[in-house]
Amino acid sequence: MNECTHIGLDVHKDTIAVAVLRPGTTEVDERVIPNTPEAVRRLLRRFPDPTLLHACYEAGPTGYDTHRLVTSLGVACDVIAPSLIPRRSGARVKTDRIDARNLARLNRAGELTPVRVPTTAEEAVRDLIRVREEVKSDQRVARQRIRSFLLRHDKRYPGASDKWSQRFEVWARALTFDEPLAQEAFAQLVGAYFVRDAQLTAMARRIEELATQEPFAGPVARLSALRGIGTLSAMTILSETCDFSRFPTAGSYMAFTGLVPSEHSSGTSKHQGSITKTGNRHIRRVLVEAAWAYRHAPAVRGKLKDRLAGQGPDVVAYSWAAQCRLHGTYRKITARKGSHTAVVATARELSGFIWGLMTGNMGV
């Protein structure tokens, strides 16, 4: 790598700040180019041997198209995790050129942590599942708006509980208001909710369909052997992780989920704080939701029994061991710190069981 030229790229919507660090020097050549495929090709054609180039840029809203373009030209390129880039505490000036310069220097020093770049097919599935999450959030907001509107107009649900349900929806759709404009406003709110509901139904059906096809059918069935993990949760975990083998240990996968506790230790003192939340938030959400299932005593019944029907005895035994261990964790920590702390700790251990199941390390 001593003869390798390192190129730091600070990629934005319209421009790319470029810093070129040649071998044997600390001086950086800097420039700003348009963010177009033609400009990137012109930049890289200036170097006669693409195998002696190593480019990198921060992961961000521009996605992975720059990576795919650069690698298609025969140049090695890393997409860097922004949260893991070393920062100098005394630095108070930040510009695109400085960011590109730091990327080039840190990349040559081996101080940067790259992320795994998904294939276009993997990214497409991930996009579908993430869009479903966003629509689910929009649906929740639509419900809150309807409830607020009804509260302002003193419309109270006559049932025993005013929780959102199918009966609540039927009652809400039949409501009338004295003022025509109020009726029109309420109709718009209800319409917005049912649009989101129809979108969620369609996307859930499509994701369920994908889960029965390769390459997802086998992994989804395997993950669904764990209590609390259904098809949608399994698809979220698979699309966000992609390759479990890139995590050498269960602890490294736990760190990827952001469920490990933060720590500040010095000398003989050791202090652990709340979870880091520096990993994948989509997996973290799914795991915390799944972890609530382990507040119940271990049992195999209902949908879990059906999901275990086609699995081998090793997977069934592993699923049962996970239930026993995680239920014990939940009860023990609930007694000391409450249910919310307990469910996060249970989710952390659940991520370890998921790693073991998907990598074949099922020794409990």
Beta strands, then each sheet from edge to edge (+ up, - down):
strand 1: 5-11
strand 2: 15-21
strand 3: 28-34
strand 4: 53-58
strand 5: 76-80
strand 6: 261-266
strand 7: 269-275
sheet 1: 3+ 2- 1+ 4+ 5+
sheet 2: 6+ 7-
end
